Amino acid sequence: MARVLVVDDDPQVLKLIEKRLKDFSLITTTSPEEALGLVKEADVLLIDQRMPSMTGLELMEEVHKLYPDKPVIIMTAFGGVEEAVESIKRGAFHYVSKPINFDELTNILKKAVEIVKLKDKLKKLNELLGTDLIAESPAMRRVVETARKVAPFDTTVLITGESGTGKEVLAKFIHKNSRRRKGPFVPVNCSAIPENLLEAELFGYKKGSFSGAYTDKRGIVEEASGGTLFLDEIGDLPLQLQVKVLRLIQEKEIKPIGETKPKKVDVRIVCATNRNLKRLVEEGRFREDLFYRINVIHIHIPPLRERKEDILPLAYFFIKKTAEKFGVETKVLSERARRELLGYDWKGNVRELENTIERSFILSDIKTIDQIYFEEQREDSPVSGSYTGVKPYHVAKEEFERNYLKRLLEVAEGNISKASRLSGKTRAEIYRMMKKYGLR
């Protein structure tokens, strides 16, 4: 049961809260100073804003100095929208107005607890994996388990999956959990190096072996000696080089351009591709003997759309990574943002998610990422695919609500009571909408 620390100088309020919040384990106190000693025991804090010795915001700032990730919900007097907005700007997870709507409070607390659990899972996963590899879904757990079993053995591994699924991340995980972890991890994208340069880059060359070869040059394979060589996009490897890679795998030796004798090398080979190698073999564009040599252990990474459970943990990982990258405080995802992330197709997989999170983090005005800023697409865009120009229903609905609320407040001249009468909504509903859409 989630633990909630409730701080309010009014004992009667504490008794009422204890009576109504049956789904949580409550720790209560009337003293902000005492609360600081109890924070460690709580998952979430519920703090009254107006207390004689210390305001709720002051207490929250002290709490966040010790535990920056603890969600804090501020209780404000009814109608105190300015206090509520200020609390959000200064780092509160949410706020509730008094008299308390306990259904609303219960929902807010459950969301806060959900985020705490997600962050805790993410922390454990990061400690376990030491990489960007997130494995909350059953499918990815199987991938990680297979990689963990394979890592200690110097067998060749073939990783397949769509672009952006994290094939290199998985290859690094295998390397870090292998006996070669102290050696280098050297990635090579076989499709990124021009075909006429690829052999020289991979295997090196002797001085004078061709025009421009002014000195001996060690190839990438030798640079990876004692470690792991990651051949990404192996399906794009030219046929004439496939023979040399086959020899590397079978004999553990290479022959640099211009060299008469082969050289022994000590590398482990991990390959990856987003192409169907069996089909390439049938078409005569990939050697069958090389296919069987690299396909000793095959690990397939499913696309992100098939492992929805990984989306939010990955999103929080990238939020943290973005905050560290720019040296700023981290942010949380609003309910709307979480829905948008889970409802998106993610054709670009984890790579697209990382870019989207960084964009949304930067464009968010406050400490909450309230909406997701997907890459702008037009119907005539070459990357738009089957894009129809029709927005998802929940996105269109929220755009309408925001525009309606903005116009309503203009007509009511900021008077909430007048806005309530005009719209037929309660003052509390309007305050919640104002908070949701960041309007004052």
DRENFI-132387 format. One record per residue (C-alpha): residue in one letter; x negated, y, z negated. Coordinates in pm, whole numbers, plus 50000, padded with zeros to 5 digits. Example, Ala and Ser with C-alpha at 12.3 -4.5 7.8 and 13.67 -1.06 7.14 Angstrom:
2
A487704955049220S486334989449286
! end
This chain:
440
M500005000050000A498615034050098R497515056549812V498725092549805L497355118649565V500085144349485V499065177649328D501745201749204D501815223548891D505535216148843P506025182648659Q509665180948775V508565181749138L506115153549069K508865132648908L511145138249208I508385128549451E507575097149249K511265087849256R511705092949631L508435080349782K508725043049722D506655032150024F503395045449881S501215041349574L501215075849412I498575092849197T499975125049051T498515154548863T499455190348781S495795201248772P493845209849091E490615206048896E491565170948784A492605162949142L489015167549263G487995138249047L490805116549187V490305123349559K488065093049607E490925069849507A493385083749762D493945078150133V496025109850180L496595141349974L499885160149928I499135194449776D501375223449672Q500195256549814R501175279449526M499525269149199P498265293348933S494635281948897M493905273849261T495905275849585G496525244949793L494275258250071E491455264749826L491805229649687M491875215350040E488605233150125E486955218549815V488265183949906H486945186450263K483475195850136L483365161749969Y485565141450205P485925159150541D488085131550691K490725129950417P494115140850558V495725168650353I499405177750373I500345211850230M503705218550061T504915254050122A507905274250005F510905272950239G510405297750521G506655300950463V505805295250828E502785318350817E501305298550530A502075266450719V500365278051037E497375290550838S497065256850664I496915238850999K494305263051130R492145257050824G492215219350855A495455205850706F496855174950872H500425187950840Y502755207350614V506235203150463S508625230050341K510345230150002P512965218249928I511365186850068N512975166750345F511775132450227D512495114650554E510285139850729L507605137250458T507615099150476N507045100450853I504205125550817L502535104350548K502825072850759K501175090651054A498365102850828V497835067850691E497795053951046I495005078051141V493055069150826K493275032350921L492205039351279K489185059251163D488285032050912K488495005351182L486425026751414K483765031951147K483514994551082L483374986951453N480625012451509E478624998451218L479134963451355L478334970751717G476035000751708T477285011052054D480265027252227L481784992352251I485234992652088A486974959352042E490354963151874S492344943552134P492274905252139A490884906152495M487894927952399R487294908252082R486854877252298V484454896652523V482364907852224E482404873152068T481134857652392A478444884352425R477364878652066K477014841052123V475054846052446A472754873952323P470104852652142F469524830552448D467484841952749T470084829952996T471264851253288V474574869253237L476994882853497I479364910253375T482324918753597G485044944953573E486414976153734S484335007953749G484245025953416T485134995953197G481804996853011K479674970253178E476384987753095V477534992952736L478134955552706A474734948252863K473084970952602F474994952652329I473614919252454H470094933952459K470384948852109N471534915451970S468854895152148R465324885052052R464154911252301R465744940352111K462334956452045G461534955852415P462854980052678F466354979752826V465914990553187P469064997053398V468964998153777N471925007753995C471374987654313S473735009854510A472145042854401I468675037254548P468305039454930E467805005055084N464415014155236L463085024154891L464714997654675E462084970254720A459234993954631E461145007054328L461974972354201F458744953654266G456104980954303Y453334982954563K449594982954620K447635013754725G447525016555104S450294991055163F452295016755358S452115053455455G452355074255138A451175046454902Y448225066054763T447985046754435D449135013754289K452645016154144R454274993253891G457834984653979I460934986753759V460814949153697E457354951853541E458494982053337A461134959453184S458564933353077G459344919752732G462884933452750T466054932352958L466494942153321F470064952853395L470934950553766D474124970553803E476184968054123I474344935854216G476924930354491D475344959254685L471874943854684P470614939855046L470304903755168Q466544905755224L466024915854860Q468374889254728V465694863154808K463144881854595V465564885654305L466304848254329R462574841354302L462344864754005I465064845553823Q463814810753917E460044815153892K459754845653664E457414861453916I457324889954168K455124900454461P454604938054492I454454952254846G450914947154982E449964921954711T448794887254823K449344869054494P452534867954286K452634883053935K454254866353637V456814887753454D458724882753130V462194897553169R465754887553096I468244894453375V471744907953311C473784916753621A477054935253675T479444942253958N482934955154030R483074934954350N484304899454421L481024880654466K482744848354573R484364866954861L481024882654954V479494847654961E482274835655193E481654865855418G477914858355430R476974890855254F475754875154930R473564844454890E475354814754739D472234802354557L471724836754397F475404837954298Y475084805554103R471814816953947I473274849253807N476634833853717V475344811153439I477384830753185H480244851453323I481864878353107H484804897653251I485794931053093P489534937653143P490654972453254L491724996852984R495384995853093E495444958752995R494084965152644K496174993852510E495084986252152D491635000152235I492825033852366L493305052752037P490195038751863L488175048052172A489795082552178Y488805089151816F485295076451888F484965101052178I486445129351967K483735123451709K481095120651982T482265153452140A482245171551805E478685159951740K477635169252095F478765205452054G478025208551682V481615216051579E484185200951344T486105170351457K489795170951548V492825148151515L495365137551776S498965148951752E501805124251798R502435139052142A498785134652242R498765098552124R501905091352330E500315106952637L497125086652596L499045054052554G501385061552845Y498665069353099D497425043553355W493635049953316K492545039753664G489095053153577N489055031953260V486865040952960R484765065853158E487905085353251L489145084152891E485855098452763N485955127253013T489625133952937I489005135152562E486105159352602R488235181852825S491195180652582F488905187052283I487455218252444L490825232152561S492575226852226D492935258852024I493195244251675K491945214051483T494605191951634I494515180351996D498185187252064Q498255176752428I496035157852670Y494555176652963F494365151053240E492365158153554E494385181653772Q495725163354077R497575176054384E499585156354632D496935163554898S494075153754670P492025124254793V491885110454439S495575112754371G496415078354508S500135072554474Y500665104754281T504205116954350G504195150954183V506865138853936K505765143053574P506545116653310Y509885123853139H508385131052794V505895155752946A508625174253140K510845174552832E508135189352610E507315216052869F510995225652874E511155226752491R508075248852469N509335273252732Y512815273552575L511415280152228K509155307752356R512095325152526L514325319652222L511845336651989E511485365652232V515265371152243A515525367551863E512565391351824G510855366151596N513815364551355I514155327651266S517695331151129K518835347451453A517045321051659S518815294351453R522235309751524L521535313651897S520175278451947G522405258851709K519305244251544T518445246751175R515665269651057A513635238950955E513965224351306I512775256951460Y509805258751223R508855222951315M509085231451686M506985262751633K504325241951463K504485214851729Y503915239452013G501585263251830L503965293151845R504295319851576
! end
